[in-house]
Structures are given as structure tokens and as C-alpha cells.
């Protein structure tokens, strides 16, 4: 059942076929009638969205705006369906536009790029197919959609009868935005901060105008630190329960990050290791679907350790190894 979770906001919880479980979309009541995120392009999710909108007295054709918080398929998969129903305006961060309008092209480029990353990480060749499948599912469970208008940091968005400040929070995704309502300290935070799990700062192919890849975990922590400058009373997340103790959760996340950094630094202190060797030590029970998440996690922490001079990297042909910088 949809539920009124804050003044003028209805939370719609949609199923996904992924380990993360359900994803939240948010209906902002008022002018213009706005849906923030849409769920994945999967029959149970489509059916639930239609039913829960109807229970809130809204049809897909009534939607006037659709905000895509970031370009992960559980957040934008049904955007085209929603847009087509009544011509709603689709909004997203500028960095999301090319991916959202050409999913096949993005997937092909991502698979080519990931092949190099996986060789550098030391992942055995017979396991590369697991990562290709990670990308290959995108066009199966999301529809490409044309973004009508880009929104970015510093802009004000009018949605559901309220003014929302747009914040750019790269990290979990390179194109993630949050919406902050100053009047009641409410942040529509998407996957930037989740209460029950840490948001994975995923590796991504570099943008066409970039000389090198993003440093997603470094970006993520810069973005997380910015939350403390906002007078946030509640975070409405993309998954899980509403967050009310932002300061406490950030402190816990910092402790967890620092433990992970210490574990990796200790593991490579005297013996050079590959990313895959580190990943296996940290996540001995990982499944096929976890491989790319684990590699992203390890590389992100190594980026921090390299930045801080704790470890150094060297190349053996295409393979990269890491060891303590003593």
C-alpha cells in the first residue's frame, strides 16, 4: 500500500528481482504532480506502480514530471512507460542523459571498458562473463528514455507544490541528485545514504570528455560529508527505512570505512596483492552477482589508500598489484 510519509509525499514501494530488494518511488502531490524514480522495467514492478498510484487517486497519464535521481535501472527502468502515458517531463542530471537515451551503446562501451579493468584486477578470464551479465541485464530491465530537462546543483525544482533545492551527490553513481526541502529539512536522498546497508560506490566507465575514470569512493565521501552542512531532519531513501539520525549514521559509516581501510592496508602491508586477491579475502562468500560490487569496493578503498600514501601500485604487464608504501 502507498503511504503518506511526509506532508505532500506518498512513498510507493516497488519490488525488484535484485538482492537489494524493494525500491522506493515518491509521489509528490500538488503542482506539478511529480514522481521521483519509477522502479525497474519488470512486470511485478509495473503492476505495483499502477495499482499504488491508483490507490493514491493518480493514473500514469496524470503525472506531469518524472525525476530520475540516478541512472541505475531500479530507479529509472519504467521512466519511458510513465512518460509515454501522458507526456510527463523527464528530468535528470546532465551526466545521465547520454546513458539514458542509448542504453545499448552504454552497455557495449561499459563491457569493453570493464574487460580492461578486470584484467588489471586479476579476475580470472573464466569469471569475466559474470561482469558482462551485470551490464547486459540493463537493457532487459530498463527502457531508454529521452531526458527533457537537465537539473543540477544550485537549481530550484518546483514539484508537488513545493520548492526543492537540487544537490549533486556523485559517488554511488556519477549522476546522482538529491532534492532538499528547506521548509521542513526533508531530503529525498535516493541511494546516497541508506540506513540498513552502505551504498556501494560503483566503478563506471569514464565519460567521453574525461581523461580517466572517476574515483567513486573518494567522490562518495566528499558528497556524504556535505550532508552535515544541511539541516536535515529526515532522509527519504531509495531503499529501506526513513533516516532521522543523519549524524549518527554518518559516524557509523566512517567507522566502517576506516575499519575496511585498515583491513586492506594490513593485508597488503608486506605482500603485493591484486584487487581480486583482496576481494576474495574480504568477501569469501561472494556470489556471481557480487563480483563487480566487490571489485568496486576494493578499488575504491585502494584509491583512498593511494591518495593518502599508505599503499603504492605497480604494473606487471596489464596486471596491477598493491603493497604497503613503507
C-alpha positions as CSV (number, residue, x, y, z in Angstrom):
1,X,0.0,0.0,0.0
2,X,1.2,3.5,-0.7
3,X,1.7,5.6,2.4
4,X,1.8,9.3,3.2
5,X,5.3,9.5,4.6
6,X,5.7,13.3,4.9
7,X,3.5,16.3,4.1
8,X,2.5,16.1,0.4
9,X,4.6,13.0,-0.2
10,X,3.5,9.4,-0.8
11,X,6.0,6.6,-0.7
12,X,5.4,3.8,-3.2
13,X,7.4,0.6,-2.6
14,X,8.1,-1.5,-5.7
15,X,9.6,-5.0,-6.0
16,X,12.8,-5.7,-7.8
17,X,14.4,-9.1,-8.7
18,X,17.7,-8.0,-7.2
19,X,19.4,-8.8,-3.9
20,X,18.9,-5.2,-2.8
21,X,15.1,-5.9,-2.6
22,X,12.4,-3.3,-2.9
23,X,13.0,0.2,-4.2
24,X,11.0,3.3,-3.2
25,X,9.5,5.8,-5.6
26,X,8.0,9.0,-4.2
27,X,4.8,10.7,-5.4
28,X,4.9,14.5,-4.8
29,X,1.3,15.7,-4.6
30,X,0.5,19.1,-5.9
31,X,1.5,21.2,-8.8
32,X,3.2,19.9,-10.8
33,X,2.3,16.3,-9.9
34,X,5.7,14.6,-9.8
35,X,7.0,11.0,-9.5
36,X,10.6,10.7,-8.2
37,X,12.0,7.4,-9.6
38,X,10.0,4.7,-11.2
39,X,11.2,1.2,-10.3
40,X,12.6,-1.4,-12.7
41,X,11.0,-2.5,-16.0
42,X,9.7,-5.8,-14.7
43,X,6.1,-6.9,-14.7
44,X,5.6,-7.1,-10.9
45,X,7.1,-3.6,-10.6
46,X,4.9,-2.2,-13.4
47,X,1.8,-3.7,-11.9
48,X,2.6,-2.5,-8.4
49,X,3.3,1.0,-9.6
50,X,0.0,1.2,-11.5
51,X,-2.0,-0.2,-8.6
52,X,-0.4,2.0,-5.9
53,X,-0.8,5.2,-8.0
54,X,-4.5,4.3,-8.5
55,X,-4.9,3.8,-4.7
56,X,-3.5,7.3,-4.3
57,X,-6.0,8.6,-6.9
58,X,-3.5,9.0,-9.7
59,X,-3.1,7.5,-13.1
60,X,0.1,7.3,-15.0
61,X,-1.3,9.8,-17.5
62,X,-1.8,12.3,-14.7
63,X,1.9,12.6,-14.0
64,X,3.4,15.9,-15.0
65,X,7.0,15.4,-14.0
66,X,9.3,12.4,-13.6
67,X,12.6,13.0,-11.7
68,X,15.3,10.3,-12.2
69,X,17.6,10.5,-9.3
70,X,20.3,8.5,-11.0
71,X,20.9,6.1,-13.8
72,X,20.6,2.7,-12.1
73,X,17.9,0.6,-13.6
74,X,15.9,0.1,-10.4
75,X,15.4,3.9,-10.4
76,X,14.7,4.7,-14.0
77,X,13.6,1.4,-15.6
78,X,9.9,2.5,-16.1
79,X,10.5,6.2,-16.9
80,X,9.7,5.8,-20.6
81,X,6.4,3.9,-19.7
82,X,5.4,6.7,-17.3
83,X,6.4,9.4,-19.8
84,X,4.5,7.8,-22.7
85,X,1.3,7.6,-20.7
86,X,0.7,11.3,-20.5
87,X,3.7,13.2,-21.8
88,X,5.3,13.9,-18.4
89,X,8.5,15.9,-18.5
90,X,11.5,13.8,-17.6
91,X,14.3,15.4,-15.5
92,X,17.8,14.0,-14.6
93,X,21.3,15.2,-14.1
94,X,23.2,16.1,-17.2
95,X,25.7,13.2,-16.7
96,X,22.8,10.7,-17.0
97,X,21.4,11.9,-20.4
98,X,23.7,10.0,-22.8
99,X,23.3,6.8,-20.9
100,X,19.5,7.0,-20.6
101,X,19.0,7.7,-24.3
102,X,21.3,5.0,-25.6
103,X,21.3,2.0,-23.2
104,X,22.6,-0.4,-25.8
105,X,25.5,1.9,-26.6
106,X,26.3,2.4,-23.0
107,X,26.3,-1.3,-22.2
108,X,28.6,-2.1,-25.2
109,X,31.0,0.6,-24.1
110,X,30.9,-0.5,-20.5
111,X,31.6,-4.1,-21.3
112,X,34.6,-3.1,-23.4
113,X,35.9,-0.8,-20.6
114,X,35.3,-3.4,-17.9
115,X,37.4,-6.0,-19.7
116,X,40.5,-3.9,-19.2
117,X,39.6,-3.2,-15.5
118,X,39.0,-6.9,-14.8
119,X,42.4,-7.9,-16.3
120,X,44.1,-5.2,-14.2
121,X,42.3,-6.5,-11.2
122,X,43.5,-10.1,-11.7
123,X,40.0,-11.6,-12.2
124,X,40.3,-15.0,-13.9
125,X,39.2,-14.9,-17.5
126,X,36.5,-17.5,-17.0
127,X,34.8,-15.2,-14.5
128,X,34.6,-12.1,-16.8
129,X,31.2,-13.3,-18.0
130,X,29.8,-12.6,-14.6
131,X,30.5,-8.9,-15.1
132,X,29.3,-8.8,-18.7
133,X,26.0,-10.2,-17.3
134,X,26.0,-7.3,-14.7
135,X,25.8,-4.8,-17.5
136,X,23.9,-7.0,-20.0
137,X,20.8,-7.0,-17.9
138,X,20.4,-3.2,-18.1
139,X,18.5,-3.0,-21.4
140,X,16.4,-6.1,-20.4
141,X,15.0,-4.4,-17.3
142,X,15.1,-0.7,-18.2
143,X,13.8,1.3,-21.1
144,X,15.9,4.1,-22.6
145,X,14.2,7.4,-22.3
146,X,14.8,10.9,-23.6
147,X,15.5,13.4,-20.8
148,X,13.5,16.6,-21.4
149,X,15.3,18.8,-19.0
150,X,18.6,18.6,-17.1
151,X,18.7,19.7,-13.4
152,X,21.9,20.2,-11.5
153,X,23.4,21.6,-8.3
154,X,22.2,25.0,-7.3
155,X,18.9,24.9,-9.1
156,X,15.5,25.1,-7.6
157,X,12.9,22.5,-8.7
158,X,9.2,23.1,-8.3
159,X,7.5,19.8,-7.7
160,X,4.4,18.7,-5.8
161,X,3.6,22.2,-4.6
162,X,7.0,22.8,-3.0
163,X,10.4,24.2,-3.8
164,X,13.2,21.8,-3.7
165,X,16.9,22.6,-3.8
166,X,18.8,20.3,-6.2
167,X,22.1,18.8,-4.9
168,X,24.6,16.8,-6.9
169,X,25.9,13.8,-4.9
170,X,28.3,11.8,-7.0
171,X,29.6,8.6,-5.5
172,X,27.2,5.7,-5.6
173,X,26.5,6.8,-9.1
174,X,28.3,9.5,-11.1
175,X,25.0,11.3,-11.8
176,X,23.0,11.1,-8.5
177,X,21.0,14.0,-7.4
178,X,19.1,14.7,-4.2
179,X,16.2,17.0,-3.5
180,X,16.2,19.1,-0.3
181,X,13.1,20.9,1.0
182,X,14.4,23.6,3.3
183,X,11.0,24.3,4.9
184,X,11.0,21.0,6.8
185,X,14.5,19.8,6.4
186,X,13.5,16.8,4.2
187,X,15.9,15.2,1.8
188,X,14.8,12.9,-1.0
189,X,18.2,11.2,-0.9
190,X,17.8,8.3,-3.3
191,X,20.7,5.8,-2.7
192,X,23.1,8.4,-1.4
193,X,22.5,7.4,2.2
194,X,20.8,4.2,3.3
195,X,20.1,3.1,6.8
196,X,20.4,-0.6,6.6
197,X,23.3,-1.0,4.1
198,X,26.3,1.0,2.8
199,X,25.8,2.4,-0.6
200,X,28.3,0.8,-2.9
201,X,30.4,3.4,-4.8
202,X,30.3,1.7,-8.1
203,X,33.1,1.8,-10.7
204,X,31.8,3.3,-14.0
205,X,33.2,3.9,-17.5
206,X,34.8,7.3,-17.8
207,X,32.6,9.9,-19.6
208,X,33.6,10.7,-23.2
209,X,35.0,14.1,-22.1
210,X,37.1,12.6,-19.2
211,X,40.7,11.6,-19.4
212,X,40.5,8.9,-16.7
213,X,38.0,7.1,-14.6
214,X,36.1,8.5,-11.7
215,X,37.3,7.9,-8.2
216,X,33.9,6.9,-6.9
217,X,34.6,6.2,-3.2
218,X,36.5,9.4,-2.8
219,X,33.7,11.3,-4.5
220,X,31.2,9.5,-2.4
221,X,32.8,10.6,0.9
222,X,33.1,14.2,-0.3
223,X,29.3,14.0,-1.1
224,X,28.5,12.4,2.2
225,X,30.4,15.0,4.2
226,X,28.3,17.7,2.6
227,X,25.2,16.4,4.3
228,X,26.4,17.8,7.6
229,X,26.1,21.3,6.3
230,X,22.3,20.8,5.7
231,X,19.7,21.0,8.5
232,X,18.3,17.6,7.6
233,X,15.5,16.3,9.8
234,X,14.7,13.3,7.6
235,X,16.1,11.4,4.7
236,X,13.7,9.6,2.4
237,X,15.9,6.9,0.9
238,X,15.8,4.8,-2.2
239,X,15.7,1.6,-0.1
240,X,14.9,0.8,3.4
241,X,13.6,2.9,6.3
242,X,13.4,6.7,6.7
243,X,16.6,8.1,8.3
244,X,16.2,10.6,11.1
245,X,19.7,10.4,12.8
246,X,21.9,11.5,10.0
247,X,24.9,12.5,12.2
248,X,24.8,9.1,14.0
249,X,24.6,7.2,10.8
250,X,27.5,9.1,9.2
251,X,29.6,8.4,12.2
252,X,28.9,4.7,12.0
253,X,29.7,4.8,8.3
254,X,33.0,6.5,8.9
255,X,34.0,3.8,11.5
256,X,33.1,1.1,9.0
257,X,35.1,2.8,6.2
258,X,38.1,3.2,8.5
259,X,38.0,-0.5,9.5
260,X,37.9,-1.5,5.9
261,X,40.8,0.7,5.0
262,X,42.8,-0.8,7.9
263,X,41.9,-4.3,6.9
264,X,43.1,-3.7,3.3
265,X,46.2,-1.9,4.4
266,X,47.1,-4.7,6.7
267,X,46.5,-7.4,4.0
268,X,48.9,-5.7,1.6
269,X,51.4,-4.3,4.1
270,X,54.2,-6.6,3.1
271,X,52.9,-8.8,0.4
272,X,51.8,-7.4,-3.0
273,X,48.2,-8.3,-3.8
274,X,45.9,-7.9,-6.7
275,X,42.4,-6.5,-6.4
276,X,40.9,-9.9,-6.9
277,X,43.0,-11.4,-4.1
278,X,42.0,-8.7,-1.8
279,X,38.3,-9.1,-2.7
280,X,38.4,-12.8,-2.1
281,X,39.9,-12.2,1.4
282,X,37.3,-9.6,2.3
283,X,34.3,-11.4,0.8
284,X,35.0,-15.1,0.9
285,X,31.3,-16.0,0.3
286,X,30.6,-13.7,-2.6
287,X,28.3,-15.0,-5.4
288,X,28.5,-14.3,-9.1
289,X,26.3,-11.2,-8.7
290,X,28.6,-9.8,-6.0
291,X,31.8,-9.9,-8.1
292,X,31.7,-6.4,-9.7
293,X,30.4,-4.9,-6.4
294,X,33.3,-6.4,-4.6
295,X,35.8,-5.2,-7.1
296,X,34.3,-1.7,-7.0
297,X,34.6,-1.8,-3.2
298,X,38.2,-2.8,-3.2
299,X,39.3,-0.4,-5.9
300,X,37.5,2.4,-4.1
301,X,39.3,1.8,-0.8
302,X,42.6,1.4,-2.7
303,X,42.1,4.8,-4.3
304,X,41.9,6.3,-0.8
305,X,44.9,4.4,0.5
306,X,46.9,5.5,-2.6
307,X,45.8,9.1,-2.1
308,X,46.9,9.0,1.5
309,X,50.3,7.4,0.7
310,X,49.5,4.2,2.6
311,X,49.9,1.9,-0.4
312,X,51.5,2.0,-3.8
313,X,50.6,0.5,-7.1
314,X,52.8,-1.0,-9.8
315,X,52.1,-2.7,-13.1
316,X,53.2,-6.1,-14.3
317,X,52.1,-6.1,-17.9
318,X,48.4,-5.5,-17.7
319,X,48.1,-6.7,-14.1
320,X,48.1,-4.2,-11.2
321,X,49.4,-5.1,-7.7
322,X,49.3,-3.2,-4.4
323,X,51.6,-3.2,-1.4
324,X,52.3,-1.1,1.7
325,X,54.2,2.1,1.0
326,X,56.8,1.7,3.7
